[in-house]
Amino acid sequence: MRRIREIKRSLRGELTVPGDKSIGHRAVIFGSLASGESRIFNLSEGEDNQRTVQAFRDLGVKIRKEGETLCIDGKGWEGLSGPRKVIDCGNSGTTMRLLSGVLAGRPFISALDGDASLRQRPMQRVIDPLSRMGAEIAARNGNGLAPLEIRGGNLRGIHYISPIASAQVKSAVLLAALQAAGTTVVEEPQRSRNHTEIMAKAFGAKIAVEGRAVSVAGCQRLSARDVHVPGDLSSAAFFLVAAAGIAGSDLFVRDVGVNPSRSGIIEILRRMGAAVEFFNLREEGGEAVADLHVIGRRLRGLEIGPEMVAQTIDEYPAVCVAAALAEGVTTICGAKELRYKESDRIATMTRELRKLGVNVEEREDGMKIEGRGRLQGAQLLSYGDHRVAMALAVAGLSADGGVEIDDDGCVGISFASFFSLLEGICGA
């Protein structure tokens, strides 16, 4: 049980957030597949990234810590060996889906599993294209859900038109494509986040991007390099919303990745009236990085359409809280993908916002939220979903009497220091 107290002052200060989880996964993956020693700086200690690290250890890659630096002794594609046990992906969908693409091209049998939540997340979306490329992937329950058994090897390039914009699906196919015979093209209905393309190029792969299509030739070798992981915008989002929604707040979040393919939260907050500025904008390893400065103002509701989904998908719980604090109505549509996250985030955020006194209409692909500024105190459920728990904590700052959240342990999946940082900017 976590108690979040109402605050009656503005938020002030500065902070840094853990390394970007999405980039961290990819740094570990490409470092493990490259030839030579790669060093990863600022990798998140959250459970999700550590699942990927352990997965490659299970595949025979030598990985060690030197202080705060992760050192990976990569031996190329052939350096991977068949695991002696089922690889446990925990709660990490990124680990399972991207690893499926890697293992699809390796000539051995492997099995992937995860926790109860991950076992409910759709894996058919990666099974289909990887099977077309020649891998044999069986969902042991026969329903497109984990656990998965993968018999890899002898892949061929394909032209895959994805029915959804998903960086995880695209990345799984690209990782398989790097091992396949011929060229692979992946097309999406919208461009999803492009961390895999950036990381692959940094490790020496040749990848072409044209509009919504990405093409890659097979049988490519990767070369080791150092990677400095920027701060995670998805983690920063909760602090951006907390400061933006409390008038007079003045907050800096330093060294955050602001890749345009996933910075929808910043655009949405600006459209709601928040002042969010970039300082010290630069590029590190192909990724845009900046210090973010937020000044709290009265927010206003807005319409958030399908065009925002690909670049905002992980930040919608935080967006829902911003909408609850705004003046007027916010509508979210085209976001049915939220139903397939660690929890059904449309249903869970609808139920919990209603407990806070917010009028919310649940829709199949989104929500209609009537903002009310101050919220009412309540006892809330996290549903074991780290982003829901953090979003509700932010809501608690503006709730009369504060809130109680039943299970805050899930926050460690991505952001173990979240509550201590939140207390710091609240002056606790």
C-alpha positions in Angstrom: 0.0 0.0 0.0 1.4 3.4 -1.0 0.0 6.7 0.4 0.3 9.7 -1.8 -0.5 13.0 0.0 -2.2 15.9 -1.5 0.1 18.9 -2.0 -0.9 22.5 -1.7 2.1 24.1 -3.3 3.7 24.1 -6.7 6.4 21.6 -7.7 9.9 22.9 -8.0 13.4 21.5 -8.6 15.2 19.4 -11.1 15.8 15.7 -11.6 17.1 13.0 -13.9 15.2 9.8 -14.8 16.6 6.3 -15.4 17.9 5.4 -18.8 15.4 5.0 -21.6 13.9 1.5 -21.4 13.3 1.0 -25.1 16.8 2.2 -26.1 18.3 0.1 -23.2 16.7 -3.1 -24.5 18.1 -2.5 -28.0 21.6 -1.6 -26.7 21.8 -4.9 -24.9 20.5 -6.8 -27.9 22.8 -5.3 -30.5 25.8 -5.3 -28.1 25.2 -9.1 -27.6 24.9 -9.7 -31.4 28.0 -7.6 -32.4 31.6 -8.7 -32.6 33.8 -7.1 -29.9 33.2 -5.4 -26.5 30.3 -3.0 -26.2 29.9 -0.8 -23.2 26.4 0.4 -22.2 26.2 3.5 -20.0 23.1 4.5 -18.0 21.2 1.3 -18.5 18.1 1.3 -16.3 18.2 -1.0 -13.3 14.4 -1.6 -13.8 13.3 -5.2 -14.1 12.4 -5.1 -17.8 15.9 -4.2 -19.0 17.5 -6.7 -16.6 15.3 -9.4 -18.1 16.9 -8.7 -21.5 20.4 -8.8 -19.9 19.7 -12.2 -18.3 18.2 -13.6 -21.5 21.4 -13.1 -23.4 23.4 -14.5 -20.5 21.1 -17.6 -20.9 22.1 -17.6 -24.6 25.8 -17.8 -23.7 26.8 -14.1 -24.0 29.4 -12.9 -21.4 28.0 -9.8 -19.8 29.5 -8.1 -16.7 29.2 -5.0 -14.7 32.1 -2.6 -14.1 30.7 0.0 -11.7 27.7 1.5 -13.4 28.7 0.3 -16.8 27.5 -2.9 -18.5 30.2 -4.6 -20.6 29.1 -7.1 -23.2 31.6 -9.4 -24.9 29.9 -10.0 -28.2 30.9 -12.9 -30.5 28.5 -12.1 -33.3 25.4 -14.1 -34.3 27.3 -17.4 -33.9 28.1 -16.5 -30.4 24.6 -17.4 -29.3 24.0 -20.9 -28.1 20.8 -22.8 -27.3 19.6 -22.1 -23.8 19.5 -24.8 -21.3 16.3 -23.6 -19.8 13.2 -21.6 -20.6 14.1 -17.9 -20.9 12.0 -15.9 -18.5 11.0 -12.6 -19.9 9.1 -11.6 -16.7 6.7 -8.7 -17.5 8.6 -7.4 -20.5 6.8 -7.6 -23.8 9.8 -5.9 -25.5 12.1 -8.7 -24.4 9.8 -11.4 -25.6 9.0 -9.9 -29.0 12.4 -8.6 -29.9 14.1 -11.8 -28.7 11.7 -13.8 -30.9 13.1 -12.0 -33.9 16.7 -12.8 -32.8 16.0 -16.4 -32.1 14.0 -16.9 -35.3 17.3 -16.9 -37.2 19.3 -19.1 -34.9 19.7 -22.8 -35.6 18.5 -24.2 -32.3 15.3 -24.6 -30.3 14.5 -22.1 -27.6 11.5 -21.3 -25.4 10.3 -18.0 -24.0 7.9 -17.4 -21.2 6.8 -14.7 -18.8 4.6 -13.7 -15.9 0.8 -14.0 -15.8 0.4 -10.5 -17.4 2.8 -11.2 -20.3 1.1 -14.5 -21.0 -2.1 -12.5 -21.8 -0.4 -10.2 -24.3 -0.7 -10.9 -28.0 2.2 -12.6 -29.6 0.6 -13.7 -32.9 1.6 -10.3 -34.3 5.2 -11.4 -34.3 4.5 -15.1 -34.9 2.9 -14.4 -38.3 5.7 -12.4 -40.0 8.5 -14.5 -38.5 6.8 -17.7 -39.6 6.5 -16.3 -43.1 10.3 -15.8 -43.0 10.8 -19.5 -42.3 10.9 -19.8 -38.5 8.8 -22.4 -36.7 7.1 -20.8 -33.8 4.6 -22.5 -31.6 2.4 -20.8 -29.0 2.2 -23.7 -26.6 -1.4 -22.9 -25.7 -2.3 -22.7 -29.4 -3.8 -19.3 -29.0 -1.1 -16.8 -30.0 0.0 -16.3 -26.4 3.1 -17.2 -24.5 4.9 -19.5 -23.7 6.5 -19.7 -27.2 8.7 -22.4 -28.6 11.0 -21.2 -31.5 12.9 -23.4 -34.0 15.0 -21.0 -35.9 17.3 -20.8 -38.9 17.2 -20.6 -42.7 15.2 -17.4 -42.9 14.3 -15.6 -46.1 13.5 -12.0 -46.7 9.9 -10.9 -47.1 7.9 -7.8 -47.8 5.7 -7.4 -44.8 2.8 -4.9 -44.5 2.0 -4.7 -40.8 -1.6 -4.1 -39.9 -0.6 -2.1 -36.9 2.1 0.5 -36.1 4.2 -1.3 -33.6 7.9 -0.7 -32.9 8.1 -4.1 -31.3 6.7 -6.0 -34.3 8.8 -4.0 -36.7 11.9 -4.6 -34.6 11.3 -8.3 -34.4 11.1 -8.5 -38.1 14.2 -6.4 -38.6 16.3 -8.4 -36.2 15.3 -11.6 -38.1 15.9 -9.8 -41.4 19.5 -9.1 -40.5 20.0 -12.9 -40.5 17.9 -13.8 -43.5 18.7 -14.4 -47.2 17.7 -11.5 -49.4 16.1 -8.2 -48.5 13.2 -7.6 -46.1 10.9 -4.6 -46.2 8.5 -3.7 -43.4 5.7 -1.2 -44.0 3.5 0.3 -41.3 0.2 2.3 -41.4 2.0 4.9 -39.3 5.7 5.3 -38.5 6.3 3.8 -35.1 9.3 4.7 -32.9 12.6 4.2 -34.7 15.1 3.3 -32.0 15.9 -0.1 -33.7 16.8 1.6 -37.0 19.0 4.1 -35.2 20.7 1.5 -33.0 21.2 -0.9 -35.9 23.0 1.8 -37.9 25.1 2.7 -34.9 26.3 -0.9 -34.8 27.2 -0.9 -38.5 24.0 -2.3 -40.2 22.8 -0.9 -43.5 19.2 0.1 -43.3 17.1 2.2 -45.6 14.1 4.2 -44.5 11.6 5.7 -46.9 8.4 7.1 -45.6 6.6 4.3 -43.6 8.8 1.6 -45.1 12.1 0.2 -43.7 14.3 -2.2 -45.8 17.3 -4.2 -44.8 19.5 -6.7 -46.5 20.2 -9.9 -44.8 23.4 -11.6 -43.6 24.8 -8.5 -42.0 27.5 -8.4 -39.4 27.5 -6.0 -36.5 30.5 -4.2 -34.8 30.7 -3.4 -31.1 30.4 0.2 -29.9 29.7 2.2 -26.7 26.1 3.4 -26.1 25.1 6.2 -23.8 21.4 5.7 -23.0 19.5 8.9 -22.6 16.9 9.5 -19.9 13.5 7.7 -20.5 10.8 10.1 -21.8 8.1 7.6 -20.8 9.4 7.9 -17.2 9.8 11.7 -17.4 6.2 11.9 -18.6 4.8 11.5 -15.1 6.8 14.4 -13.8 6.0 16.5 -16.9 2.2 15.9 -16.2 2.6 16.5 -12.5 4.3 19.9 -13.0 2.1 20.9 -16.0 -1.1 20.3 -14.0 -0.2 22.3 -10.9 -0.1 26.0 -11.5 3.1 27.8 -10.7 5.2 24.7 -10.9 8.7 25.1 -12.3 10.6 21.8 -13.0 13.6 20.7 -15.0 14.1 17.1 -16.1 17.6 16.7 -17.4 19.1 14.6 -20.2 15.9 13.1 -21.6 15.7 11.4 -25.0 13.3 13.4 -27.2 13.2 11.3 -30.3 10.4 12.8 -32.5 9.0 9.3 -33.2 7.9 9.0 -29.5 7.6 12.5 -28.1 3.8 12.8 -28.5 3.4 13.5 -24.8 5.2 16.8 -25.2 3.1 17.8 -28.2 -0.1 16.9 -26.3 0.9 18.8 -23.2 1.7 21.8 -25.3 -1.6 21.6 -27.1 -3.3 21.5 -23.6 -1.6 24.8 -22.8 1.4 23.6 -20.8 4.8 25.4 -21.2 7.3 22.7 -22.1 10.7 23.9 -23.5 13.8 22.2 -24.7 17.2 23.4 -23.5 20.6 22.1 -24.6 19.2 20.1 -27.4 21.9 17.8 -28.9 22.4 14.4 -30.5 24.0 11.4 -28.8 24.4 8.2 -30.8 21.8 9.3 -33.3 19.2 10.0 -30.6 17.9 13.5 -29.8 18.5 14.5 -26.2 17.5 17.6 -24.3 16.8 19.1 -20.9 13.1 19.7 -20.4 11.7 22.7 -18.6 8.0 22.7 -17.6 6.0 25.5 -16.1 2.6 24.7 -14.6 -0.4 26.4 -16.1 -4.1 25.8 -16.3 -4.6 23.0 -18.8 -7.5 22.7 -21.2 -9.1 19.6 -22.8 -8.5 18.6 -26.4 -9.2 15.9 -29.0 -6.4 13.3 -29.3 -6.8 11.3 -32.5 -5.3 8.1 -34.0 -2.4 10.0 -35.4 -0.9 10.3 -31.9 -1.0 6.7 -30.9 2.3 5.4 -32.3 4.3 8.2 -30.7 2.4 8.3 -27.4 1.3 4.7 -26.7 3.2 4.2 -23.4 2.3 7.7 -22.0 -1.5 7.5 -22.2 -2.0 6.7 -18.5 -0.2 10.0 -17.8 -2.2 11.7 -20.5 -5.4 10.6 -18.8 -4.4 12.3 -15.6 -3.6 15.5 -17.4 -7.0 15.3 -19.0 -8.6 14.8 -15.5 -6.9 18.0 -14.3 -7.7 20.0 -17.4 -10.6 22.4 -18.0 -13.1 21.0 -20.4 -13.4 17.6 -22.2 -10.6 15.5 -23.6 -11.4 12.7 -26.1 -9.0 9.9 -27.0 -9.7 7.7 -30.0 -7.9 5.2 -32.2 -6.1 3.8 -29.2 -7.4 0.3 -28.9 -3.9 -1.0 -28.6 -4.1 0.3 -25.0 -6.2 -2.8 -24.2 -3.3 -5.1 -24.8 -0.7 -3.6 -22.4 0.3 -4.8 -19.0 -3.3 -4.2 -18.1 -6.3 -3.1 -20.2 -5.3 0.6 -19.8 -8.6 1.9 -21.2 -10.6 0.0 -18.7 -8.3 0.4 -15.7 -7.8 4.2 -16.1 -11.6 4.6 -16.6 -12.4 2.8 -13.3 -9.7 4.5 -11.3 -10.5 8.0 -12.6 -14.1 7.5 -11.7 -13.1 6.8 -8.1 -11.4 10.2 -8.2 -14.7 11.9 -9.1 -14.0 12.3 -12.8 -16.7 11.7 -15.3 -15.3 9.2 -17.8 -16.9 7.5 -20.8 -15.2 4.3 -21.8 -15.1 3.6 -25.5 -13.8 0.6 -27.4 -10.8 2.5 -28.7 -10.4 5.3 -26.2 -12.1 7.5 -23.6 -14.0 10.7 -23.1 -12.7 12.5 -19.9 -14.4 15.6 -18.4 -11.7 17.5 -16.5 -12.4 18.8 -13.0 -9.2 20.3 -11.8 -9.1 19.1 -8.2 -9.8 15.4 -7.7 -11.4 13.6 -4.7 -9.4 11.3 -2.5 -9.8 7.5 -3.0 -8.4 4.1 -2.5 -7.0 3.0 -5.9 -5.9 -0.1 -7.7 -2.8 -0.4 -9.8 -3.7 -3.8 -11.4 0.0 -4.6 -11.2 0.6 -2.2 -14.1 3.6 0.1 -13.4 2.4 3.0 -15.6 -1.0 2.9 -14.1 0.5 3.0 -10.6 2.7 6.0 -11.4 -0.1 7.9 -13.2 -2.4 7.4 -10.1 0.4 8.7 -7.9 0.6 11.9 -9.9 -3.2 12.2 -9.7 -2.9 11.9 -5.9 -1.0 15.1 -5.7 -4.1 17.0 -6.7 -6.7 14.9 -4.8 -8.4 16.2 -1.7 -6.9 14.2 1.1 -4.6 12.3 -1.2 -4.9 8.7 -2.4 -3.9 5.2 -1.4 -2.6 2.8 -4.1 -2.9 -0.9 -3.3 0.3 -2.2 -4.9 3.2 0.0 -5.8 5.8 -2.8 -6.1 5.1 -3.1 -9.9 6.7 0.3 -10.4 10.1 -1.4 -10.0 9.5 -3.0 -13.5 10.7 0.3 -15.0 11.4 3.0 -12.4 12.4 1.9 -8.9 13.3 5.4 -7.8 10.0 7.0 -8.9 8.5 7.6 -5.5 11.7 9.0 -4.0 12.0 11.5 -6.9 8.3 12.4 -6.6 8.8 13.1 -2.9 11.8 15.2 -3.7 10.0 17.7 -6.0 7.1 17.8 -3.6 9.3 19.0 -0.8 8.7 15.9 1.3 
